[in-house]
Amino acid sequence: MHGGCSIPAFGYAHIDGDSISLKAGIISLDGQRVIKVKRSSSFENVKELGEMVANEVLNIGGEQILKEIRQQL
């Protein structure tokens, strides 16, 4: 998400059989807004899964949170 080390973003991957689930998101600095997305995919598409989840987080409010954080840093 190109946020850097000071951005409160998170990601957690879980392997279940032959698939992988990725839960990721971002939190506003005041903790009032949390954007999270969870998606699953096969191992063959793991790179696309990461890109898809990151883009979805940004599109549903994460980009606005990133802008606000960058203005405060």
CHARMM internal coordinates of N, CA and C (Angstrom, degrees):
IC EDIT
DIST 1 N 1 CA 1.4508
DIST 1 CA 1 C 1.5218
ANGL 1 N 1 CA 1 C 111.02
DIST 1 C 2 N 1.3127
ANGL 1 CA 1 C 2 N 116.81
DIHE 1 N 1 CA 1 C 2 N 0.95
DIST 2 N 2 CA 1.4619
ANGL 1 C 2 N 2 CA 123.09
DIHE 1 CA 1 C 2 N 2 CA 176.96
DIST 2 CA 2 C 1.5231
ANGL 2 N 2 CA 2 C 112.03
DIHE 1 C 2 N 2 CA 2 C 59.30
DIST 2 C 3 N 1.3136
ANGL 2 CA 2 C 3 N 116.26
DIHE 2 N 2 CA 2 C 3 N 41.33
DIST 3 N 3 CA 1.4482
ANGL 2 C 3 N 3 CA 118.99
DIHE 2 CA 2 C 3 N 3 CA -177.93
DIST 3 CA 3 C 1.5155
ANGL 3 N 3 CA 3 C 114.78
DIHE 2 C 3 N 3 CA 3 C -96.47
DIST 3 C 4 N 1.2988
ANGL 3 CA 3 C 4 N 118.00
DIHE 3 N 3 CA 3 C 4 N -25.62
DIST 4 N 4 CA 1.4517
ANGL 3 C 4 N 4 CA 120.64
DIHE 3 CA 3 C 4 N 4 CA -177.13
DIST 4 CA 4 C 1.5142
ANGL 4 N 4 CA 4 C 111.63
DIHE 3 C 4 N 4 CA 4 C 87.53
DIST 4 C 5 N 1.3080
ANGL 4 CA 4 C 5 N 115.05
DIHE 4 N 4 CA 4 C 5 N -179.06
DIST 5 N 5 CA 1.4723
ANGL 4 C 5 N 5 CA 121.62
DIHE 4 CA 4 C 5 N 5 CA -174.34
DIST 5 CA 5 C 1.5232
ANGL 5 N 5 CA 5 C 113.96
DIHE 4 C 5 N 5 CA 5 C -74.65
DIST 5 C 6 N 1.3269
ANGL 5 CA 5 C 6 N 118.40
DIHE 5 N 5 CA 5 C 6 N -19.13
DIST 6 N 6 CA 1.4617
ANGL 5 C 6 N 6 CA 120.30
DIHE 5 CA 5 C 6 N 6 CA -175.80
DIST 6 CA 6 C 1.5297
ANGL 6 N 6 CA 6 C 112.84
DIHE 5 C 6 N 6 CA 6 C -93.12
DIST 6 C 7 N 1.3131
ANGL 6 CA 6 C 7 N 117.26
DIHE 6 N 6 CA 6 C 7 N 4.91
DIST 7 N 7 CA 1.4631
ANGL 6 C 7 N 7 CA 121.95
DIHE 6 CA 6 C 7 N 7 CA -178.22
DIST 7 CA 7 C 1.5341
ANGL 7 N 7 CA 7 C 109.10
DIHE 6 C 7 N 7 CA 7 C -94.27
DIST 7 C 8 N 1.3379
ANGL 7 CA 7 C 8 N 118.70
DIHE 7 N 7 CA 7 C 8 N 130.60
DIST 8 N 8 CA 1.4664
ANGL 7 C 8 N 8 CA 121.00
DIHE 7 CA 7 C 8 N 8 CA 179.10
DIST 8 CA 8 C 1.5341
ANGL 8 N 8 CA 8 C 111.63
DIHE 7 C 8 N 8 CA 8 C -79.50
DIST 8 C 9 N 1.3246
ANGL 8 CA 8 C 9 N 114.16
DIHE 8 N 8 CA 8 C 9 N 71.36
DIST 9 N 9 CA 1.4609
ANGL 8 C 9 N 9 CA 121.27
DIHE 8 CA 8 C 9 N 9 CA 176.86
DIST 9 CA 9 C 1.5210
ANGL 9 N 9 CA 9 C 108.05
DIHE 8 C 9 N 9 CA 9 C -107.87
DIST 9 C 10 N 1.3179
ANGL 9 CA 9 C 10 N 116.89
DIHE 9 N 9 CA 9 C 10 N 155.68
DIST 10 N 10 CA 1.4510
ANGL 9 C 10 N 10 CA 120.15
DIHE 9 CA 9 C 10 N 10 CA -178.06
DIST 10 CA 10 C 1.5171
ANGL 10 N 10 CA 10 C 111.01
DIHE 9 C 10 N 10 CA 10 C -144.13
DIST 10 C 11 N 1.3099
ANGL 10 CA 10 C 11 N 115.11
DIHE 10 N 10 CA 10 C 11 N 157.45
DIST 11 N 11 CA 1.4592
ANGL 10 C 11 N 11 CA 121.46
DIHE 10 CA 10 C 11 N 11 CA 175.40
DIST 11 CA 11 C 1.5085
ANGL 11 N 11 CA 11 C 109.64
DIHE 10 C 11 N 11 CA 11 C -153.74
DIST 11 C 12 N 1.3200
ANGL 11 CA 11 C 12 N 115.58
DIHE 11 N 11 CA 11 C 12 N 142.97
DIST 12 N 12 CA 1.4566
ANGL 11 C 12 N 12 CA 121.61
DIHE 11 CA 11 C 12 N 12 CA -179.38
DIST 12 CA 12 C 1.5196
ANGL 12 N 12 CA 12 C 107.74
DIHE 11 C 12 N 12 CA 12 C -143.26
DIST 12 C 13 N 1.3267
ANGL 12 CA 12 C 13 N 116.35
DIHE 12 N 12 CA 12 C 13 N 124.25
DIST 13 N 13 CA 1.4638
ANGL 12 C 13 N 13 CA 121.15
DIHE 12 CA 12 C 13 N 13 CA 178.59
DIST 13 CA 13 C 1.5253
ANGL 13 N 13 CA 13 C 109.29
DIHE 12 C 13 N 13 CA 13 C -110.39
DIST 13 C 14 N 1.3267
ANGL 13 CA 13 C 14 N 115.11
DIHE 13 N 13 CA 13 C 14 N 143.51
DIST 14 N 14 CA 1.4647
ANGL 13 C 14 N 14 CA 121.26
DIHE 13 CA 13 C 14 N 14 CA -179.59
DIST 14 CA 14 C 1.5243
ANGL 14 N 14 CA 14 C 108.26
DIHE 13 C 14 N 14 CA 14 C -135.54
DIST 14 C 15 N 1.3211
ANGL 14 CA 14 C 15 N 116.07
DIHE 14 N 14 CA 14 C 15 N 128.29
DIST 15 N 15 CA 1.4609
ANGL 14 C 15 N 15 CA 121.86
DIHE 14 CA 14 C 15 N 15 CA 178.78
DIST 15 CA 15 C 1.5187
ANGL 15 N 15 CA 15 C 108.58
DIHE 14 C 15 N 15 CA 15 C -93.10
DIST 15 C 16 N 1.3300
ANGL 15 CA 15 C 16 N 115.57
DIHE 15 N 15 CA 15 C 16 N 131.57
DIST 16 N 16 CA 1.4641
ANGL 15 C 16 N 16 CA 121.76
DIHE 15 CA 15 C 16 N 16 CA 178.12
DIST 16 CA 16 C 1.5224
ANGL 16 N 16 CA 16 C 107.91
DIHE 15 C 16 N 16 CA 16 C -136.65
DIST 16 C 17 N 1.3212
ANGL 16 CA 16 C 17 N 115.80
DIHE 16 N 16 CA 16 C 17 N 99.47
DIST 17 N 17 CA 1.4571
ANGL 16 C 17 N 17 CA 119.84
DIHE 16 CA 16 C 17 N 17 CA -177.60
DIST 17 CA 17 C 1.5179
ANGL 17 N 17 CA 17 C 110.85
DIHE 16 C 17 N 17 CA 17 C 66.41
DIST 17 C 18 N 1.3377
ANGL 17 CA 17 C 18 N 116.14
DIHE 17 N 17 CA 17 C 18 N -120.52
DIST 18 N 18 CA 1.4626
ANGL 17 C 18 N 18 CA 120.09
DIHE 17 CA 17 C 18 N 18 CA -179.18
DIST 18 CA 18 C 1.5242
ANGL 18 N 18 CA 18 C 112.43
DIHE 17 C 18 N 18 CA 18 C -103.70
DIST 18 C 19 N 1.3317
ANGL 18 CA 18 C 19 N 116.97
DIHE 18 N 18 CA 18 C 19 N 20.27
DIST 19 N 19 CA 1.4650
ANGL 18 C 19 N 19 CA 120.28
DIHE 18 CA 18 C 19 N 19 CA 176.92
DIST 19 CA 19 C 1.5253
ANGL 19 N 19 CA 19 C 110.25
DIHE 18 C 19 N 19 CA 19 C -128.73
DIST 19 C 20 N 1.3129
ANGL 19 CA 19 C 20 N 114.59
DIHE 19 N 19 CA 19 C 20 N 164.84
DIST 20 N 20 CA 1.4517
ANGL 19 C 20 N 20 CA 120.82
DIHE 19 CA 19 C 20 N 20 CA 178.97
DIST 20 CA 20 C 1.5215
ANGL 20 N 20 CA 20 C 108.54
DIHE 19 C 20 N 20 CA 20 C -130.32
DIST 20 C 21 N 1.3183
ANGL 20 CA 20 C 21 N 116.58
DIHE 20 N 20 CA 20 C 21 N 137.32
DIST 21 N 21 CA 1.4593
ANGL 20 C 21 N 21 CA 122.37
DIHE 20 CA 20 C 21 N 21 CA 176.94
DIST 21 CA 21 C 1.5203
ANGL 21 N 21 CA 21 C 108.16
DIHE 20 C 21 N 21 CA 21 C -110.05
DIST 21 C 22 N 1.3027
ANGL 21 CA 21 C 22 N 116.09
DIHE 21 N 21 CA 21 C 22 N 139.05
DIST 22 N 22 CA 1.4564
ANGL 21 C 22 N 22 CA 121.58
DIHE 21 CA 21 C 22 N 22 CA 179.47
DIST 22 CA 22 C 1.5194
ANGL 22 N 22 CA 22 C 108.54
DIHE 21 C 22 N 22 CA 22 C -125.93
DIST 22 C 23 N 1.3210
ANGL 22 CA 22 C 23 N 115.75
DIHE 22 N 22 CA 22 C 23 N 125.33
DIST 23 N 23 CA 1.4597
ANGL 22 C 23 N 23 CA 122.61
DIHE 22 CA 22 C 23 N 23 CA 174.62
DIST 23 CA 23 C 1.5208
ANGL 23 N 23 CA 23 C 106.05
DIHE 22 C 23 N 23 CA 23 C -116.16
DIST 23 C 24 N 1.3198
ANGL 23 CA 23 C 24 N 117.54
DIHE 23 N 23 CA 23 C 24 N 126.10
DIST 24 N 24 CA 1.4601
ANGL 23 C 24 N 24 CA 120.96
DIHE 23 CA 23 C 24 N 24 CA -176.89
DIST 24 CA 24 C 1.5133
ANGL 24 N 24 CA 24 C 109.70
DIHE 23 C 24 N 24 CA 24 C -147.46
DIST 24 C 25 N 1.3324
ANGL 24 CA 24 C 25 N 115.19
DIHE 24 N 24 CA 24 C 25 N 162.16
DIST 25 N 25 CA 1.4508
ANGL 24 C 25 N 25 CA 118.63
DIHE 24 CA 24 C 25 N 25 CA 178.75
DIST 25 CA 25 C 1.5065
ANGL 25 N 25 CA 25 C 112.70
DIHE 24 C 25 N 25 CA 25 C -179.61
DIST 25 C 26 N 1.3164
ANGL 25 CA 25 C 26 N 113.51
DIHE 25 N 25 CA 25 C 26 N -168.54
DIST 26 N 26 CA 1.4569
ANGL 25 C 26 N 26 CA 122.31
DIHE 25 CA 25 C 26 N 26 CA -179.76
DIST 26 CA 26 C 1.5242
ANGL 26 N 26 CA 26 C 108.05
DIHE 25 C 26 N 26 CA 26 C -145.51
DIST 26 C 27 N 1.3276
ANGL 26 CA 26 C 27 N 115.63
DIHE 26 N 26 CA 26 C 27 N 150.73
DIST 27 N 27 CA 1.4616
ANGL 26 C 27 N 27 CA 121.81
DIHE 26 CA 26 C 27 N 27 CA -178.03
DIST 27 CA 27 C 1.5277
ANGL 27 N 27 CA 27 C 108.16
DIHE 26 C 27 N 27 CA 27 C -125.85
DIST 27 C 28 N 1.3221
ANGL 27 CA 27 C 28 N 117.07
DIHE 27 N 27 CA 27 C 28 N 137.19
DIST 28 N 28 CA 1.4633
ANGL 27 C 28 N 28 CA 120.31
DIHE 27 CA 27 C 28 N 28 CA 176.00
DIST 28 CA 28 C 1.5234
ANGL 28 N 28 CA 28 C 109.24
DIHE 27 C 28 N 28 CA 28 C -65.13
DIST 28 C 29 N 1.3244
ANGL 28 CA 28 C 29 N 116.21
DIHE 28 N 28 CA 28 C 29 N 155.58
DIST 29 N 29 CA 1.4632
ANGL 28 C 29 N 29 CA 119.85
DIHE 28 CA 28 C 29 N 29 CA -177.51
DIST 29 CA 29 C 1.5236
ANGL 29 N 29 CA 29 C 113.00
DIHE 28 C 29 N 29 CA 29 C -60.74
DIST 29 C 30 N 1.3291
ANGL 29 CA 29 C 30 N 117.72
DIHE 29 N 29 CA 29 C 30 N -30.71
DIST 30 N 30 CA 1.4613
ANGL 29 C 30 N 30 CA 119.54
DIHE 29 CA 29 C 30 N 30 CA 178.61
DIST 30 CA 30 C 1.5307
ANGL 30 N 30 CA 30 C 112.80
DIHE 29 C 30 N 30 CA 30 C -84.23
DIST 30 C 31 N 1.3408
ANGL 30 CA 30 C 31 N 116.75
DIHE 30 N 30 CA 30 C 31 N -2.68
DIST 31 N 31 CA 1.4561
ANGL 30 C 31 N 31 CA 121.76
DIHE 30 CA 30 C 31 N 31 CA 178.43
DIST 31 CA 31 C 1.5109
ANGL 31 N 31 CA 31 C 114.73
DIHE 30 C 31 N 31 CA 31 C 76.18
DIST 31 C 32 N 1.3183
ANGL 31 CA 31 C 32 N 117.97
DIHE 31 N 31 CA 31 C 32 N 4.59
DIST 32 N 32 CA 1.4598
ANGL 31 C 32 N 32 CA 121.19
DIHE 31 CA 31 C 32 N 32 CA -176.22
DIST 32 CA 32 C 1.5260
ANGL 32 N 32 CA 32 C 113.72
DIHE 31 C 32 N 32 CA 32 C -80.62
DIST 32 C 33 N 1.3391
ANGL 32 CA 32 C 33 N 116.68
DIHE 32 N 32 CA 32 C 33 N -26.45
DIST 33 N 33 CA 1.4711
ANGL 32 C 33 N 33 CA 120.05
DIHE 32 CA 32 C 33 N 33 CA -179.14
DIST 33 CA 33 C 1.5280
ANGL 33 N 33 CA 33 C 110.06
DIHE 32 C 33 N 33 CA 33 C -121.43
DIST 33 C 34 N 1.3116
ANGL 33 CA 33 C 34 N 114.36
DIHE 33 N 33 CA 33 C 34 N 130.97
DIST 34 N 34 CA 1.4630
ANGL 33 C 34 N 34 CA 121.28
DIHE 33 CA 33 C 34 N 34 CA 177.48
DIST 34 CA 34 C 1.5221
ANGL 34 N 34 CA 34 C 107.36
DIHE 33 C 34 N 34 CA 34 C -127.97
DIST 34 C 35 N 1.3163
ANGL 34 CA 34 C 35 N 115.10
DIHE 34 N 34 CA 34 C 35 N 124.63
DIST 35 N 35 CA 1.4612
ANGL 34 C 35 N 35 CA 121.21
DIHE 34 CA 34 C 35 N 35 CA 175.69
DIST 35 CA 35 C 1.5157
ANGL 35 N 35 CA 35 C 105.82
DIHE 34 C 35 N 35 CA 35 C -109.39
DIST 35 C 36 N 1.3454
ANGL 35 CA 35 C 36 N 118.11
DIHE 35 N 35 CA 35 C 36 N 123.77
DIST 36 N 36 CA 1.4492
ANGL 35 C 36 N 36 CA 120.20
DIHE 35 CA 35 C 36 N 36 CA 177.96
DIST 36 CA 36 C 1.5202
ANGL 36 N 36 CA 36 C 110.68
DIHE 35 C 36 N 36 CA 36 C -139.60
DIST 36 C 37 N 1.3147
ANGL 36 CA 36 C 37 N 113.59
DIHE 36 N 36 CA 36 C 37 N 147.36
DIST 37 N 37 CA 1.4609
ANGL 36 C 37 N 37 CA 121.63
DIHE 36 CA 36 C 37 N 37 CA -179.21
DIST 37 CA 37 C 1.5231
ANGL 37 N 37 CA 37 C 107.74
DIHE 36 C 37 N 37 CA 37 C -136.30
DIST 37 C 38 N 1.3324
ANGL 37 CA 37 C 38 N 116.21
DIHE 37 N 37 CA 37 C 38 N 140.98
DIST 38 N 38 CA 1.4586
ANGL 37 C 38 N 38 CA 121.02
DIHE 37 CA 37 C 38 N 38 CA 175.14
DIST 38 CA 38 C 1.5196
ANGL 38 N 38 CA 38 C 108.45
DIHE 37 C 38 N 38 CA 38 C -131.80
DIST 38 C 39 N 1.3233
ANGL 38 CA 38 C 39 N 115.61
DIHE 38 N 38 CA 38 C 39 N 126.70
DIST 39 N 39 CA 1.4574
ANGL 38 C 39 N 39 CA 122.16
DIHE 38 CA 38 C 39 N 39 CA 178.93
DIST 39 CA 39 C 1.5195
ANGL 39 N 39 CA 39 C 108.87
DIHE 38 C 39 N 39 CA 39 C -140.83
DIST 39 C 40 N 1.3266
ANGL 39 CA 39 C 40 N 116.37
DIHE 39 N 39 CA 39 C 40 N 158.78
DIST 40 N 40 CA 1.4642
ANGL 39 C 40 N 40 CA 122.46
DIHE 39 CA 39 C 40 N 40 CA 178.84
DIST 40 CA 40 C 1.5139
ANGL 40 N 40 CA 40 C 110.17
DIHE 39 C 40 N 40 CA 40 C -126.44
DIST 40 C 41 N 1.3367
ANGL 40 CA 40 C 41 N 114.23
DIHE 40 N 40 CA 40 C 41 N 157.30
DIST 41 N 41 CA 1.4581
ANGL 40 C 41 N 41 CA 120.17
DIHE 40 CA 40 C 41 N 41 CA -179.25
DIST 41 CA 41 C 1.5221
ANGL 41 N 41 CA 41 C 108.95
DIHE 40 C 41 N 41 CA 41 C -160.25
DIST 41 C 42 N 1.3201
ANGL 41 CA 41 C 42 N 115.49
DIHE 41 N 41 CA 41 C 42 N 170.18
DIST 42 N 42 CA 1.4646
ANGL 41 C 42 N 42 CA 120.72
DIHE 41 CA 41 C 42 N 42 CA 171.88
DIST 42 CA 42 C 1.5229
ANGL 42 N 42 CA 42 C 108.87
DIHE 41 C 42 N 42 CA 42 C -78.36
DIST 42 C 43 N 1.3176
ANGL 42 CA 42 C 43 N 116.44
DIHE 42 N 42 CA 42 C 43 N 164.10
DIST 43 N 43 CA 1.4595
ANGL 42 C 43 N 43 CA 120.37
DIHE 42 CA 42 C 43 N 43 CA 179.23
DIST 43 CA 43 C 1.5252
ANGL 43 N 43 CA 43 C 112.16
DIHE 42 C 43 N 43 CA 43 C -62.85
DIST 43 C 44 N 1.3224
ANGL 43 CA 43 C 44 N 116.51
DIHE 43 N 43 CA 43 C 44 N -30.76
DIST 44 N 44 CA 1.4586
ANGL 43 C 44 N 44 CA 120.53
DIHE 43 CA 43 C 44 N 44 CA -178.74
DIST 44 CA 44 C 1.5241
ANGL 44 N 44 CA 44 C 112.13
DIHE 43 C 44 N 44 CA 44 C -63.69
DIST 44 C 45 N 1.3089
ANGL 44 CA 44 C 45 N 117.55
DIHE 44 N 44 CA 44 C 45 N -24.31
DIST 45 N 45 CA 1.4643
ANGL 44 C 45 N 45 CA 122.08
DIHE 44 CA 44 C 45 N 45 CA -176.38
DIST 45 CA 45 C 1.5210
ANGL 45 N 45 CA 45 C 112.93
DIHE 44 C 45 N 45 CA 45 C -112.61
DIST 45 C 46 N 1.3325
ANGL 45 CA 45 C 46 N 116.67
DIHE 45 N 45 CA 45 C 46 N 25.89
DIST 46 N 46 CA 1.4626
ANGL 45 C 46 N 46 CA 119.86
DIHE 45 CA 45 C 46 N 46 CA -173.41
DIST 46 CA 46 C 1.5337
ANGL 46 N 46 CA 46 C 111.83
DIHE 45 C 46 N 46 CA 46 C -64.82
DIST 46 C 47 N 1.3178
ANGL 46 CA 46 C 47 N 118.83
DIHE 46 N 46 CA 46 C 47 N -37.64
DIST 47 N 47 CA 1.4690
ANGL 46 C 47 N 47 CA 120.40
DIHE 46 CA 46 C 47 N 47 CA 179.07
DIST 47 CA 47 C 1.5306
ANGL 47 N 47 CA 47 C 110.24
DIHE 46 C 47 N 47 CA 47 C -64.35
DIST 47 C 48 N 1.3169
ANGL 47 CA 47 C 48 N 116.17
DIHE 47 N 47 CA 47 C 48 N -44.52
DIST 48 N 48 CA 1.4621
ANGL 47 C 48 N 48 CA 120.75
DIHE 47 CA 47 C 48 N 48 CA 178.59
DIST 48 CA 48 C 1.5231
ANGL 48 N 48 CA 48 C 111.16
DIHE 47 C 48 N 48 CA 48 C -63.80
DIST 48 C 49 N 1.3349
ANGL 48 CA 48 C 49 N 116.42
DIHE 48 N 48 CA 48 C 49 N -35.44
DIST 49 N 49 CA 1.4650
ANGL 48 C 49 N 49 CA 120.95
DIHE 48 CA 48 C 49 N 49 CA 177.47
DIST 49 CA 49 C 1.5229
ANGL 49 N 49 CA 49 C 109.99
DIHE 48 C 49 N 49 CA 49 C -60.82
DIST 49 C 50 N 1.3221
ANGL 49 CA 49 C 50 N 117.52
DIHE 49 N 49 CA 49 C 50 N -47.74
DIST 50 N 50 CA 1.4615
ANGL 49 C 50 N 50 CA 121.22
DIHE 49 CA 49 C 50 N 50 CA 179.34
DIST 50 CA 50 C 1.5116
ANGL 50 N 50 CA 50 C 112.44
DIHE 49 C 50 N 50 CA 50 C -60.63
DIST 50 C 51 N 1.3215
ANGL 50 CA 50 C 51 N 116.53
DIHE 50 N 50 CA 50 C 51 N -43.95
DIST 51 N 51 CA 1.4633
ANGL 50 C 51 N 51 CA 120.60
DIHE 50 CA 50 C 51 N 51 CA 179.35
DIST 51 CA 51 C 1.5270
ANGL 51 N 51 CA 51 C 111.09
DIHE 50 C 51 N 51 CA 51 C -65.57
DIST 51 C 52 N 1.3337
ANGL 51 CA 51 C 52 N 116.50
DIHE 51 N 51 CA 51 C 52 N -41.37
DIST 52 N 52 CA 1.4562
ANGL 51 C 52 N 52 CA 120.87
DIHE 51 CA 51 C 52 N 52 CA -179.31
DIST 52 CA 52 C 1.5342
ANGL 52 N 52 CA 52 C 110.88
DIHE 51 C 52 N 52 CA 52 C -63.77
DIST 52 C 53 N 1.3263
ANGL 52 CA 52 C 53 N 116.75
DIHE 52 N 52 CA 52 C 53 N -44.79
DIST 53 N 53 CA 1.4574
ANGL 52 C 53 N 53 CA 120.87
DIHE 52 CA 52 C 53 N 53 CA -178.87
DIST 53 CA 53 C 1.5328
ANGL 53 N 53 CA 53 C 110.34
DIHE 52 C 53 N 53 CA 53 C -65.38
DIST 53 C 54 N 1.3228
ANGL 53 CA 53 C 54 N 117.23
DIHE 53 N 53 CA 53 C 54 N -44.75
DIST 54 N 54 CA 1.4702
ANGL 53 C 54 N 54 CA 120.24
DIHE 53 CA 53 C 54 N 54 CA 179.10
DIST 54 CA 54 C 1.5204
ANGL 54 N 54 CA 54 C 110.91
DIHE 53 C 54 N 54 CA 54 C -60.92
DIST 54 C 55 N 1.3189
ANGL 54 CA 54 C 55 N 117.33
DIHE 54 N 54 CA 54 C 55 N -45.38
DIST 55 N 55 CA 1.4687
ANGL 54 C 55 N 55 CA 120.55
DIHE 54 CA 54 C 55 N 55 CA 179.39
DIST 55 CA 55 C 1.5226
ANGL 55 N 55 CA 55 C 111.80
DIHE 54 C 55 N 55 CA 55 C -63.66
DIST 55 C 56 N 1.3165
ANGL 55 CA 55 C 56 N 116.76
DIHE 55 N 55 CA 55 C 56 N -39.06
DIST 56 N 56 CA 1.4641
ANGL 55 C 56 N 56 CA 119.50
DIHE 55 CA 55 C 56 N 56 CA 179.08
DIST 56 CA 56 C 1.5238
ANGL 56 N 56 CA 56 C 111.08
DIHE 55 C 56 N 56 CA 56 C -65.53
DIST 56 C 57 N 1.3315
ANGL 56 CA 56 C 57 N 116.90
DIHE 56 N 56 CA 56 C 57 N -42.88
DIST 57 N 57 CA 1.4686
ANGL 56 C 57 N 57 CA 120.43
DIHE 56 CA 56 C 57 N 57 CA 177.36
DIST 57 CA 57 C 1.5262
ANGL 57 N 57 CA 57 C 109.69
DIHE 56 C 57 N 57 CA 57 C -57.68
DIST 57 C 58 N 1.3221
ANGL 57 CA 57 C 58 N 116.59
DIHE 57 N 57 CA 57 C 58 N -46.86
DIST 58 N 58 CA 1.4643
ANGL 57 C 58 N 58 CA 120.49
DIHE 57 CA 57 C 58 N 58 CA -179.99
DIST 58 CA 58 C 1.5228
ANGL 58 N 58 CA 58 C 111.48
DIHE 57 C 58 N 58 CA 58 C -62.49
DIST 58 C 59 N 1.3235
ANGL 58 CA 58 C 59 N 117.24
DIHE 58 N 58 CA 58 C 59 N -42.44
DIST 59 N 59 CA 1.4700
ANGL 58 C 59 N 59 CA 121.70
DIHE 58 CA 58 C 59 N 59 CA -175.76
DIST 59 CA 59 C 1.5190
ANGL 59 N 59 CA 59 C 114.40
DIHE 58 C 59 N 59 CA 59 C -70.75
DIST 59 C 60 N 1.3289
ANGL 59 CA 59 C 60 N 118.12
DIHE 59 N 59 CA 59 C 60 N -25.20
DIST 60 N 60 CA 1.4703
ANGL 59 C 60 N 60 CA 119.42
DIHE 59 CA 59 C 60 N 60 CA -177.49
DIST 60 CA 60 C 1.5267
ANGL 60 N 60 CA 60 C 112.74
DIHE 59 C 60 N 60 CA 60 C -101.08
DIST 60 C 61 N 1.3235
ANGL 60 CA 60 C 61 N 116.69
DIHE 60 N 60 CA 60 C 61 N 19.92
DIST 61 N 61 CA 1.4565
ANGL 60 C 61 N 61 CA 119.68
DIHE 60 CA 60 C 61 N 61 CA 174.40
DIST 61 CA 61 C 1.5183
ANGL 61 N 61 CA 61 C 115.00
DIHE 60 C 61 N 61 CA 61 C 132.60
DIST 61 C 62 N 1.3079
ANGL 61 CA 61 C 62 N 117.48
DIHE 61 N 61 CA 61 C 62 N -15.04
DIST 62 N 62 CA 1.4476
ANGL 61 C 62 N 62 CA 120.86
DIHE 61 CA 61 C 62 N 62 CA -178.97
DIST 62 CA 62 C 1.5195
ANGL 62 N 62 CA 62 C 113.82
DIHE 61 C 62 N 62 CA 62 C -65.37
DIST 62 C 63 N 1.3206
ANGL 62 CA 62 C 63 N 116.87
DIHE 62 N 62 CA 62 C 63 N -35.49
DIST 63 N 63 CA 1.4679
ANGL 62 C 63 N 63 CA 120.42
DIHE 62 CA 62 C 63 N 63 CA 178.96
DIST 63 CA 63 C 1.5210
ANGL 63 N 63 CA 63 C 110.74
DIHE 62 C 63 N 63 CA 63 C -62.13
DIST 63 C 64 N 1.3247
ANGL 63 CA 63 C 64 N 116.89
DIHE 63 N 63 CA 63 C 64 N -41.24
DIST 64 N 64 CA 1.4642
ANGL 63 C 64 N 64 CA 120.84
DIHE 63 CA 63 C 64 N 64 CA 178.18
DIST 64 CA 64 C 1.5305
ANGL 64 N 64 CA 64 C 111.10
DIHE 63 C 64 N 64 CA 64 C -64.99
DIST 64 C 65 N 1.3227
ANGL 64 CA 64 C 65 N 117.10
DIHE 64 N 64 CA 64 C 65 N -41.35
DIST 65 N 65 CA 1.4635
ANGL 64 C 65 N 65 CA 120.45
DIHE 64 CA 64 C 65 N 65 CA 177.57
DIST 65 CA 65 C 1.5256
ANGL 65 N 65 CA 65 C 109.69
DIHE 64 C 65 N 65 CA 65 C -62.94
DIST 65 C 66 N 1.3230
ANGL 65 CA 65 C 66 N 118.06
DIHE 65 N 65 CA 65 C 66 N -42.94
DIST 66 N 66 CA 1.4645
ANGL 65 C 66 N 66 CA 121.23
DIHE 65 CA 65 C 66 N 66 CA 178.11
DIST 66 CA 66 C 1.5207
ANGL 66 N 66 CA 66 C 111.57
DIHE 65 C 66 N 66 CA 66 C -59.87
DIST 66 C 67 N 1.3199
ANGL 66 CA 66 C 67 N 117.19
DIHE 66 N 66 CA 66 C 67 N -42.79
DIST 67 N 67 CA 1.4704
ANGL 66 C 67 N 67 CA 120.83
DIHE 66 CA 66 C 67 N 67 CA 178.63
DIST 67 CA 67 C 1.5240
ANGL 67 N 67 CA 67 C 110.58
DIHE 66 C 67 N 67 CA 67 C -60.87
DIST 67 C 68 N 1.3208
ANGL 67 CA 67 C 68 N 116.59
DIHE 67 N 67 CA 67 C 68 N -45.18
DIST 68 N 68 CA 1.4687
ANGL 67 C 68 N 68 CA 121.11
DIHE 67 CA 67 C 68 N 68 CA 179.74
DIST 68 CA 68 C 1.5213
ANGL 68 N 68 CA 68 C 111.32
DIHE 67 C 68 N 68 CA 68 C -62.62
DIST 68 C 69 N 1.3299
ANGL 68 CA 68 C 69 N 117.34
DIHE 68 N 68 CA 68 C 69 N -41.32
DIST 69 N 69 CA 1.4547
ANGL 68 C 69 N 69 CA 121.02
DIHE 68 CA 68 C 69 N 69 CA -179.92
DIST 69 CA 69 C 1.5234
ANGL 69 N 69 CA 69 C 110.24
DIHE 68 C 69 N 69 CA 69 C -65.88
DIST 69 C 70 N 1.3105
ANGL 69 CA 69 C 70 N 116.99
DIHE 69 N 69 CA 69 C 70 N -44.81
DIST 70 N 70 CA 1.4716
ANGL 69 C 70 N 70 CA 120.51
DIHE 69 CA 69 C 70 N 70 CA -179.48
DIST 70 CA 70 C 1.5233
ANGL 70 N 70 CA 70 C 111.54
DIHE 69 C 70 N 70 CA 70 C -61.48
DIST 70 C 71 N 1.3185
ANGL 70 CA 70 C 71 N 118.00
DIHE 70 N 70 CA 70 C 71 N -32.63
DIST 71 N 71 CA 1.4646
ANGL 70 C 71 N 71 CA 121.00
DIHE 70 CA 70 C 71 N 71 CA 178.56
DIST 71 CA 71 C 1.5247
ANGL 71 N 71 CA 71 C 111.35
DIHE 70 C 71 N 71 CA 71 C -69.57
DIST 71 C 72 N 1.3261
ANGL 71 CA 71 C 72 N 116.61
DIHE 71 N 71 CA 71 C 72 N -27.74
DIST 72 N 72 CA 1.4631
ANGL 71 C 72 N 72 CA 120.96
DIHE 71 CA 71 C 72 N 72 CA -177.64
DIST 72 CA 72 C 1.5198
ANGL 72 N 72 CA 72 C 112.92
DIHE 71 C 72 N 72 CA 72 C -88.12
DIST 72 C 73 N 1.3301
ANGL 72 CA 72 C 73 N 117.68
DIHE 72 N 72 CA 72 C 73 N -19.18
DIST 73 N 73 CA 1.4790
ANGL 72 C 73 N 73 CA 120.58
DIHE 72 CA 72 C 73 N 73 CA -176.34
DIST 73 CA 73 C 1.5130
ANGL 73 N 73 CA 73 C 111.58
DIHE 72 C 73 N 73 CA 73 C -87.12
END
COOR INIT
IC SEED 1 N 1 CA 1 C
IC BUILD
